[in-house]
């Protein structure tokens, strides 16, 4: 098994790593034991971060896009050089298999590269005028200081999108990182620092989430708010930002339908869905959640999928042979037990799994439930864990009614050999992202975001920069 040394995590404000007035323990979810401490910011540290970010913005916003690009590309290279050590740290604090942590870290370097390039392409435009001698110009200017709030399930992946877009656009940022998984997020910020990005451009704080958000979001220095996390929290933060007319990007929860049509390649669907569902122990906002399988292939799919689930090896993520690590904390284990018990009480059948594993760490069995009624909580609440409810469908209209029933609209998946069905699915499902016959989401060059209660805005593709710039129109009569 791989080993790693876990560091204590400090605050990063105005180019310096500093302690906070207090700290909290960081637990290894595979053992439940304390492995380090994370500093918490108080009001004085937040004020220092605000002052540093405001002061740095005056200079950074005037740095050329090409210079910002070069520094970001250097940060990406540093992240690649350090990815093995960072991946082990991430596994220790978050639990995911180290192979997944490597992928996350290397993918973050690709995201930095993409956004660095996009920063060089924030073109304005010249609009033909209606009158002779008039010049009409559109400028795209950095919005200002950004407050960013990121989650524990992908401690680098979510932070890198927000920080790199802000930096590339010429903004400065105060990142409120995840207290449960702080060290890998801090390692990302260290790459920005070592690449030469000036003091005050990136600031990193931890602490009580509600206290930090309630102080930063209304503050006049903050011009934009970006959050990744649960829908209830996102709604509160968006409402607070709205009171002060702050621009927001919200990447919130989901409850993704995963549809297997009658003509699907079942072996392919089973392989892809089993891999996607138990990635990061199901703690993924775009995780396939409600499996909807055509009645004519339902039993064959259930049998094959259940057998695949039984082969998933669960254990400490530092073991290279493990395919699923622990859940992030004891609260997630309790939630999985409650959702499973509720479904069974309401008439669902348990095909495999269903309970916690051992008394050390936060492990839960990969679980398959069938004949789950719509009244069950798991059919109406985002499970965010390794529990799969599988239902059958017969009519196409009934399928789309169920796929669109819930208020979320982040991701949706389908398996079919029919081009007509694939096209219809892509058009009729209410979702910000749709993936058919594979799981092709979250690449740097593609949009990433939801609709309805799953949020607002996009954090990928050419759209990623839009929320970090103001559009200014200048019209001038030459006299």
KEVOTI-266135 format. One line per 4 residues: number of its first residue (from 0); for each residue x, y, z of C-alpha. Coordinates in steps of 0.1 Angstrom, whole numbers, plus 5000, padded with zeros to 4 digits. Example, Ala and Ser with C-alpha at 12.3 -4.5 7.8 and 13.67 -1.06 7.14 Angstrom:
0> 5123/4955/5078  5137/4989/5071
***
This chain:
0> 5000/5000/5000  5012/5035/4992  5021/5058/5021  5022/5095/5024
4> 5028/5122/5050  4998/5145/5056  5006/5182/5062  4987/5206/5084
8> 4970/5233/5064  4974/5271/5068  4956/5301/5054  4971/5318/5024
12> 4966/5356/5024  4985/5383/5005  5012/5358/4994  5019/5344/5028
16> 5009/5311/5046  4997/5321/5080  4980/5303/5110  4945/5312/5120
20> 4931/5320/5154  4918/5285/5157  4921/5251/5139  4901/5219/5135
24> 4911/5183/5130  4912/5166/5096  4901/5130/5097  4912/5101/5074
28> 4878/5086/5063  4894/5052/5059  4904/5050/5096  4884/5078/5113
32> 4916/5090/5129  4930/5126/5130  4958/5130/5105  4963/5168/5106
36> 4948/5202/5114  4933/5229/5092  4935/5266/5102  4903/5286/5105
40> 4900/5323/5096  4885/5349/5118  4871/5383/5109  4906/5398/5110
44> 4919/5372/5084  4889/5378/5062  4895/5415/5063  4931/5410/5054
48> 4921/5388/5024  4896/5414/5012  4922/5442/5014  4948/5421/4997
52> 4925/5410/4969  4912/5445/4963  4947/5460/4962  4960/5432/4939
56> 4931/5437/4915  4941/5472/4907  4974/5459/4893  4965/5424/4881
60> 4935/5436/4860  4961/5457/4840  4985/5428/4834  4982/5416/4798
64> 4963/5385/4790  4995/5369/4775  5014/5374/4808  4986/5359/4828
68> 4986/5330/4804  5023/5323/4809  5019/5322/4847  4989/5300/4846
72> 5006/5275/4822  5035/5274/4847  5011/5265/4875  4997/5237/4854
76> 5031/5223/4848  5039/5224/4885  5006/5206/4893  5016/5178/4868
80> 5051/5175/4884  5036/5172/4919  5005/5151/4910  5017/5119/4927
84> 5023/5134/4961  4991/5155/4959  4970/5125/4949  4982/5106/4979
88> 4973/5135/5002  4939/5138/4986  4932/5101/4992  4942/5104/5028
92> 4918/5132/5035  4890/5124/5011  4890/5086/5007  4888/5082/4970
96> 4911/5056/4954  4945/5070/4946  4940/5063/4909  4910/5086/4909
100> 4929/5112/4928  4957/5111/4902  4931/5116/4874  4916/5145/4893
104> 4949/5162/4898  4961/5157/4862  4928/5168/4849  4931/5200/4869
108> 4963/5208/4851  4944/5205/4818  4917/5228/4831  4944/5254/4840
112> 4958/5251/4805  4924/5255/4788  4914/5286/4809  4948/5301/4804
116> 4943/5299/4766  4907/5312/4769  4920/5342/4788  4940/5352/4757
120> 4908/5350/4736  4885/5374/4755  4880/5393/4723  4860/5425/4721
124> 4844/5436/4689  4838/5465/4666  4801/5471/4657  4794/5489/4624
128> 4778/5522/4632  4747/5538/4616  4763/5572/4613  4795/5584/4597
132> 4823/5591/4621  4809/5569/4649  4830/5541/4664  4813/5514/4685
136> 4835/5491/4705  4826/5463/4729  4852/5456/4757  4853/5426/4781
140> 4868/5437/4814  4875/5416/4846  4845/5419/4870  4866/5424/4902
144> 4872/5404/4934  4856/5370/4934  4844/5350/4964  4845/5312/4957
148> 4832/5284/4978  4842/5248/4970  4832/5213/4982  4850/5184/4997
152> 4842/5157/4971  4865/5171/4944  4888/5194/4964  4910/5203/4935
156> 4887/5199/4905  4861/5224/4917  4886/5250/4931  4907/5249/4899
160> 4878/5259/4877  4870/5289/4897  4905/5301/4905  4919/5297/4870
164> 4889/5314/4853  4892/5343/4876  4930/5346/4872  4928/5343/4835
168> 4901/5370/4832  4922/5394/4853  4902/5390/4885  4915/5383/4920
172> 4899/5357/4942  4892/5347/4978  4888/5309/4979  4869/5294/5008
176> 4883/5258/5006  4867/5226/5020  4876/5221/5057  4873/5183/5054
180> 4897/5181/5025  4919/5211/5028  4955/5200/5020  4950/5190/4984
184> 4932/5223/4977  4961/5241/4994  4985/5222/4972  4968/5237/4942
188> 4971/5272/4956  5008/5265/4962  5012/5258/4925  4998/5292/4917
192> 5021/5308/4942  5052/5290/4930  5043/5298/4894  5048/5335/4902
196> 5012/5347/4904  5015/5379/4925  5005/5382/4962  4969/5389/4967
200> 4956/5375/4934  4948/5342/4951  4938/5340/4987  4928/5308/5006
204> 4907/5306/5037  4889/5280/5058  4865/5282/5086  4828/5280/5096
208> 4811/5281/5061  4781/5302/5072  4802/5328/5090  4825/5332/5060
212> 4798/5334/5034  4777/5358/5054  4806/5381/5058  4822/5379/5023
216> 4792/5379/5000  4776/5412/5012  4810/5429/5014  4814/5458/4989
220> 4848/5445/4978  4833/5413/4964  4818/5416/4929  4811/5380/4920
224> 4802/5348/4939  4807/5313/4928  4796/5282/4947  4796/5244/4942
228> 4776/5224/4967  4741/5214/4977  4710/5230/4963  4696/5243/4997
232> 4729/5261/5006  4733/5274/4970  4698/5289/4971  4707/5307/5004
236> 4739/5321/4990  4724/5331/4957  4696/5349/4976  4722/5367/4997
240> 4742/5377/4966  4710/5389/4950  4703/5413/4978  4735/5430/4970
244> 4733/5426/4932  4763/5403/4930  4769/5381/4899  4766/5344/4907
248> 4776/5310/4893  4759/5281/4911  4768/5245/4904  4744/5226/4927
252> 4729/5192/4933  4715/5166/4909  4695/5134/4906  4706/5122/4872
256> 4683/5097/4854  4702/5069/4837  4680/5053/4810  4686/5019/4794
260> 4664/5015/4763  4653/4982/4750  4678/4982/4721  4708/4992/4743
264> 4741/4972/4743  4735/4958/4778  4771/4947/4784  4784/4981/4775
268> 4757/4999/4796  4764/4977/4826  4802/4983/4824  4799/5021/4820
272> 4772/5026/4846  4789/5005/4872  4821/5024/4867  4804/5058/4868
276> 4781/5051/4898  4808/5040/4922  4834/5066/4912  4842/5085/4944
280> 4818/5062/4962  4789/5079/4944  4798/5113/4959  4796/5130/4926
284> 4771/5157/4916  4767/5142/4881  4766/5106/4893  4739/5084/4876
288> 4713/5081/4903  4678/5069/4891  4683/5039/4868  4653/5035/4845
292> 4654/5003/4824  4630/4992/4797  4608/4963/4810  4619/4939/4782
296> 4655/4940/4793  4650/4949/4830  4658/4915/4846  4688/4909/4824
300> 4702/4943/4832  4695/4940/4869  4712/4906/4870  4743/4917/4851
304> 4746/4950/4870  4742/4934/4904  4770/4909/4895  4792/4938/4884
308> 4785/4956/4917  4795/4925/4937  4829/4927/4921  4837/4962/4933
312> 4865/4960/4958  4861/4984/4987  4889/4995/5010  4915/5021/5018
316> 4921/5042/4987  4959/5040/4991  4956/5004/4981  4961/5004/4943
320> 4937/4974/4939  4907/4992/4956  4880/5004/4933  4859/5023/4959
324> 4871/5040/4990  4852/5051/5021  4825/5077/5022  4838/5111/5033
328> 4825/5112/5068  4801/5094/5092  4772/5116/5082  4773/5101/5047
332> 4772/5065/5061  4742/5075/5083  4725/5089/5052  4730/5058/5032
336> 4716/5036/5060  4686/5058/5063  4678/5060/5026  4682/5022/5022
340> 4661/5014/5052  4634/5038/5040  4633/5022/5005  4631/4987/5020
344> 4603/4997/5044  4583/5011/5015  4586/4978/4995  4619/4979/4976
348> 4640/4947/4972  4676/4945/4982  4698/4928/4955  4732/4934/4971
352> 4748/4955/4998  4727/4975/5021  4749/4982/5051  4781/4997/5065
356> 4813/4977/5064  4832/4971/5096  4837/4995/5125  4867/5014/5113
360> 4864/5043/5089  4833/5052/5069  4827/5023/5045  4794/5014/5030
364> 4786/4985/5007  4779/4992/4970  4741/4987/4971  4714/4978/4945
368> 4677/4983/4952  4649/4972/4928  4611/4978/4927  4617/5011/4945
372> 4584/5031/4947  4584/5068/4939  4574/5075/4975  4608/5063/4987
376> 4631/5091/4998  4659/5079/4975  4637/5086/4945  4632/5122/4956
380> 4664/5132/4975  4700/5133/4961  4716/5102/4977  4752/5113/4971
384> 4765/5078/4978  4769/5042/4965  4732/5032/4965  4714/5025/4932
388> 4676/5024/4928  4666/5006/4896  4631/5009/4881  4615/4997/4849
392> 4595/5016/4823  4573/5006/4794  4561/5038/4776  4583/5065/4762
396> 4561/5093/4774  4560/5078/4809  4598/5076/4808  4603/5113/4800
400> 4577/5123/4826  4598/5105/4852  4631/5117/4839  4619/5153/4842
404> 4598/5149/4874  4623/5162/4899  4634/5198/4902  4670/5191/4894
408> 4685/5193/4859  4723/5187/4861  4731/5155/4841  4712/5128/4823
412> 4724/5095/4807  4710/5072/4781  4720/5040/4763  4705/5031/4729
416> 4715/5020/4695  4689/5042/4679  4699/5076/4665  4663/5087/4666
420> 4659/5077/4703  4692/5094/4711  4681/5126/4694  4647/5125/4712
424> 4664/5119/4746  4688/5148/4741  4659/5172/4732  4632/5161/4757
428> 4652/5156/4789  4654/5188/4810  4691/5189/4819  4721/5211/4815
432> 4742/5181/4803  4732/5149/4785  4756/5120/4778  4745/5091/4755
436> 4762/5057/4753  4792/5070/4773  4800/5093/4802  4816/5123/4785
440> 4811/5152/4810  4834/5177/4827  4862/5180/4801  4879/5214/4802
444> 4866/5223/4767  4829/5214/4773  4803/5234/4792  4796/5222/4828
448> 4765/5233/4846  4729/5227/4853  4694/5241/4850  4664/5243/4873
452> 4674/5236/4909  4708/5224/4897  4722/5259/4894  4730/5287/4871
456> 4760/5293/4848  4787/5271/4833  4822/5263/4845  4836/5247/4813
460> 4841/5254/4776  4841/5289/4761  4813/5297/4785  4835/5294/4816
464> 4849/5329/4813  4816/5348/4808  4808/5352/4845  4842/5367/4853
468> 4840/5396/4828  4818/5427/4824  4807/5437/4789  4813/5474/4783
472> 4800/5492/4752  4819/5524/4742  4805/5546/4714  4825/5576/4702
476> 4819/5602/4675  4852/5613/4660  4852/5651/4657
***
